[in-house]
Amino acid sequence: MPGITGFLEPFAGDEDEAILRIANDCARQLGLKIRAKRGVWARTLPSDQCILSKETFVSPLRMREVLNPEEWRPIIISSMLYHRKMNEGELVTLGFRSMIPFVFLPMIPFFIPIILLVNASPLVAIVLVIAYTPVYVAVARYGFGRVSSIGRIAMLEADAETDALLGKDSLLDVLRRIDRFRLDHVEKLKGRKGKKLERPSITKRIQNLESRFPSSQTRDGY
């Protein structure tokens, strides 16, 4: 896969190849029937996440040569567990059902004035639709917020499963190290309101693991 300078850079060198081998090893460990033939570094990917498709492993470009290959293992496993959870049929169905009363049903009032009044008074129909729009936007935003929480919960659960699988603090130590770099996009996510986020900030991920493993809070100055 050719690199797009500044956005995508192909894996190159022994260390990158070691990361690719670890990614495939993690996939086998989790029983995933995929094997990446190549790896790329992506600028748009968050520093604490990775993506493994059928043929390509994608890592965050900002973290290139920052973590050693073995430090990538907990990040990779957590990302794989998260994406597996998000693709599970029950979770998708739950998300769709959560949206019905807040996104789909509120659409009905848009059609009622059009059906009943358009022939008699188009102006009245337009006014009713315009008047209802802010109400629908508010309700729909709340509905999308409920769906977003499903993704946040799935990621926090994937983190806990990763530390349980690899040993306590395996993922926690790496997240703490990434947090110390104070990267701009990581810090910006911390300042955003939780209800509007599709994924938890690195602070929330650290706190989640610390709450599950209380003895970890005193390590590394935390």
Residue pairs with C-beta under 8 A, 6 or more apart in sequence:
1 8
1 10
1 38
1 40
1 56
2 10
3 9
3 10
3 40
6 43
7 42
7 43
7 44
8 40
8 41
8 42
8 43
8 61
9 40
9 41
9 61
9 64
10 38
10 39
10 40
10 41
11 17
11 19
11 20
11 38
11 39
11 40
11 41
11 57
15 65
15 68
15 69
16 39
18 69
19 39
19 57
19 59
19 69
19 72
20 36
20 38
20 39
20 57
22 69
22 70
22 72
22 73
22 76
23 36
23 39
23 50
23 52
23 57
23 72
23 76
24 35
24 36
24 57
26 52
26 73
26 76
26 77
26 80
27 34
27 35
27 36
27 52
27 80
29 77
30 77
30 80
30 81
30 84
32 52
32 80
32 84
34 52
34 53
34 54
35 54
35 55
36 52
36 53
36 54
36 55
36 56
36 57
37 55
37 56
38 55
38 56
38 57
39 56
39 57
39 58
39 59
40 56
40 57
40 58
40 59
41 58
41 59
41 60
41 61
41 64
42 58
42 59
42 60
42 61
43 60
43 61
43 62
45 51
45 58
45 59
45 60
45 61
46 60
46 185
46 186
46 189
46 199
47 60
47 62
47 63
47 178
47 181
47 183
47 185
47 186
48 60
48 75
48 175
48 178
48 186
48 202
48 205
49 60
49 75
49 79
49 82
49 199
50 57
50 58
50 59
50 60
50 72
50 75
50 76
50 79
50 80
51 57
51 58
51 79
51 83
52 58
52 76
52 79
52 80
52 83
59 72
62 183
62 185
63 178
66 181
67 75
67 174
67 177
67 178
71 174
71 177
73 166
73 170
74 162
74 163
74 166
74 170
74 171
74 174
75 171
75 174
77 162
77 165
77 166
77 171
78 155
78 158
78 159
78 161
78 162
78 171
79 158
81 157
81 158
81 161
81 162
82 154
82 155
82 158
85 91
85 154
85 157
85 158
86 92
86 151
86 154
91 150
91 154
94 150
95 147
95 150
98 143
98 146
98 147
98 150
99 143
99 144
99 146
99 147
101 143
102 139
102 140
102 142
102 143
102 144
102 146
103 139
103 140
103 143
103 144
106 135
106 136
106 139
106 140
107 136
109 132
109 136
110 129
110 132
110 136
113 124
113 125
113 128
113 129
114 125
114 129
116 125
117 124
117 125
117 128
118 125
145 195
145 196
148 195
148 196
148 197
148 198
149 195
151 198
151 199
152 194
152 197
152 198
152 199
152 200
152 204
155 199
155 200
155 205
156 200
156 204
156 205
156 208
159 171
159 205
159 208
159 209
160 208
160 209
160 212
162 170
162 171
163 169
163 170
163 171
163 172
163 209
163 212
163 213
168 213
168 216
169 209
169 213
169 216
169 219
171 209
172 206
172 209
172 210
172 213
172 216
173 219
173 220
175 202
175 205
175 206
175 209
176 206
176 220
176 222
178 186
178 202
179 186
179 202
179 203
179 206
186 201
186 202
189 197
189 201
189 202
190 201
190 202
190 203
192 201
194 200
194 201
194 204
200 208
206 222
209 216
210 216
210 217
210 222
216 222
